[in-house]
Amino acid sequence: MTQLPLAELHVHLEGTAPPALIRKLADRNGLTVPEGVFETPEKFRWVDFLDFLRTYDLAASVIRTPEDYRDVTYEYLVGCAREGAIYVELIASPDHAANVGLSDADHYAGIAAGIDDARAATGIEARILVTAIRNFGVEAAVEIARRHAEERHPYVVGFNLAGDEAGYPPAQFHEAYAIAAASGLGCTVHAGEHAGAESVREALTLPVSRLSHGVRAIEDPALVAEIAERGIVLEACPTSNVATHVFASYEEHPLRKLHEAGVKWTLGSDDPPYFGCSIGGEYAVARERFGFEEGELRTITRTAVQASFADDAAKATLLNRITASDDRHDH
């Protein structure tokens, strides 16, 4: 069997760095990793979603320089390519960069160097989604949207919103999204993860073509029908959802039900070392725990490329790679 081509639209860049890399960057920057980040040398410590966000921020605080961002990006993408990934959208937070004194230009230069080096090494393609963080407030989100509307790195292709969903519902962020969409950024938003169907319904009033998670739409059948009808694509992260107790188990996760209702979806690892997963692992979960067949998983990769915020030329190249892989697989 030829390797299945994979694509990922939902992974947080700072959240890809495993404990060993976080320690390496801390050492390089003359820092001590903050107390309480690790449970064991190989495992991050957190107990629930808000605690996870705290640990994540502490770990991310040692990622300081363009070189650090290059290394985090490169290591992640090369690992994805090894599993068969051909395209990844990395969610990057200018707030995390600003907190350690990095300008947008330096932040993206570091990430772009990682993307370029990974492409040269493996052929993988990647782009950047800029994210605002809900808990930093509405004004901060507007400011990020405005900054990226005026001037942005060519690899920055989309706008997202992450953080504490329950505390900061989507409707508060209309202005930020209006600015981002008008500037030509593709839009997606974290919704239907740590808040229910009402959060998803509200998110759909934003100019989005995708939802980060979105799976709790299952609580409202009319909403599921609307998502299917509008062709909104869900970035499903099943292992993340089980790890953070959105659903008790894969058996209770609604991915199969959403699929049967005609909803389009893709797979993401979200924050792989925190949740013990990878993009290849999520495809394996889809096959082994949800019963999707290889042909269906190829369609999922195609959906991800079509729903990506890459430019048309990059999409065409990626779709050709999938087709070439299909041809090899069929013979």
Number of C-alpha atoms within 10 A of each C-alpha: 6 10 12 21 23 27 32 28 29 26 25 21 23 25 21 24 25 21 20 12 16 21 18 16 24 20 13 13 14 10 13 11 20 13 9 13 20 16 10 9 10 11 16 20 16 19 10 11 16 13 12 17 14 14 22 19 15 16 25 21 19 24 25 21 19 22 18 23 26 22 23 24 26 23 18 21 28 21 16 23 24 13 17 19 24 26 28 27 26 28 26 25 23 19 20 19 23 13 12 14 13 17 16 20 13 16 24 25 18 21 27 24 18 26 28 17 20 25 19 11 13 17 15 23 22 25 23 26 27 24 25 29 21 23 14 13 13 17 14 16 25 19 14 22 25 18 14 20 16 10 11 14 13 10 18 22 21 24 27 26 25 19 18 19 21 15 11 19 18 24 15 15 20 17 16 22 27 16 20 25 18 11 15 13 21 23 23 29 27 27 30 26 26 20 20 20 21 18 23 29 21 15 25 23 11 20 17 18 19 27 25 26 29 30 28 25 26 21 14 14 13 11 18 25 17 15 26 19 13 13 16 21 25 29 28 27 26 25 26 23 22 17 18 19 14 20 18 12 13 16 12 11 20 19 22 16 14 22 12 10 16 14 21 24 28 27 29 32 30 30 23 23 17 23 18 15 20 22 26 24 17 23 25 16 18 21 15 11 13 17 12 15 11 14 10 13 20 20 15 21 26 21 17 27 26 16 22 25 25 23 11 11 9 16 19 14 13 23 18 12 14 21 15 12 16 16 10 12 12 9 5
